[in-house]
Amino acid sequence: MWAVVALTFLGAARSVVGTSATAILQRHAPEEQRGRVMSLNTLILNGGRPIGDALLALLAAWLPLTLLVTGCAAAVGLTGWGLRRHLHPQESAEDGLDAPDHSG
């Protein structure tokens, strides 16, 4: 039963993340290249998912499920943290997430 709840939550979260990612891509892509950027995004998502699924299936055969889920959660968290630093450098600096600049 817990798996159904987890999958429902993950499906909803994927929808939110996918919508947000698309909005960010459209906002930051130059207008004349927006179609190319969105087609590349679609190619990576649709082509990368089967590769990621195959890799996770191999890992699931060798690793305990708890370790695999924890690793995936850490990867998602680190990706979100990196994107935040990249997309909002001013806020990251205010939060103390950037190293101080000692260049002079």
Phi, psi and omega in degrees: 000321181297330180294322178295317179296315180297316180294324177296314178298315181295322177296317178294318180296322179297321178296317180294314181295317180298318178294317180295318180297319179296317179297319179295316179299315181293326181288321187265347179282137175301142186304321183287346180244006185300319179297319179293319179297315182291325178290323176294320177300315179297318179299315181294315181295312182285330178272330182280332182300312179298326178292314178297321178298318179295318178296318178294325177296320177295316178296322181295333178287337185250336186248152174295148183301321180299316179294320180296314180295318178297317178297318179294319178296320178295319179297318178295316179298316179294323177295315178298318179297317179295320178295321179298316179296324182284318185276335182228066184297330180294315180295322179296321179293321179294328179279354181080021182275342179264149177289145178295147180271115181254021185284347175129000000 
